[in-house]
């Protein structure tokens, strides 16, 4: 489902068929406007925040280098984020996504949106969020941020590559 470079350049939409066999529906997923992108990112950020809050003991134990095998992970927020983003993209209520669409269709819509937005943009957004989170949380034993937070992308400001 990934787009070719020419499709990206021409901003061609990705078409996903949703619904059931009796009532199929074609949905075109195109690059969102700034307003739509803000709405999608707000949904994603809120869900990720709830996921982090729900898994804070696990995250803190992992960052402290403690045994995390006995701590459970809460995946509920990750399951619902796809439903809410999909509903927003296709212009239907969340109940439509839950009742009329398969999980595969919901994920296909979310993946198509992420492909249209661009994975590099998503990665940059995630890195900015984790850096902001890291700046507001206490440092680890050695006071340094994890190595994956310190690297910059070739497209970020100040990059030397």
MOTABEL-V572807 format. One line per field, one symbol per residue. ss: DSSP state (H for helix, E for strand, L for the rest). psi: psi as a letter, one per 20 degrees, with the letter a starting at -180 (. if undefined). burial: 1 if it has 9 or more other C-alpha atoms within 8 Angstrom, else 0. Layout:
ss->???
psi->???
burial->???
This chain:
ss->LLLLHHHHHHLLLEEEEEELLLLEEEEEELLLLHHHHHHHHHHHHHHHHHHHHHLHHHHHHHHLLLLLLLLLLLLHHHHHHHHHHHHHHHLLLHHHHHHHLLHHHHHHHHHHHHHHHLHHHHHHHHHHHHHHHHHHLLLLLLLLLLHHHHLLLLLLLLLLL
psi->iqqrhhhggilprpppprarhhmqpppporpqrhgggggghgggggghghggghjghggggghikrpjhipqpojghhhhgggggggggikrqhhgghhiqrhggghgggggghhggphgggggggggghggghhjqqqagijqqqhiihqqqiiqqjqi.
burial->00100011000011011110000100101110000010010011001101110010011011000000000000001101111111111000010111011100111111011111100001010010011001000011000010001000000000100
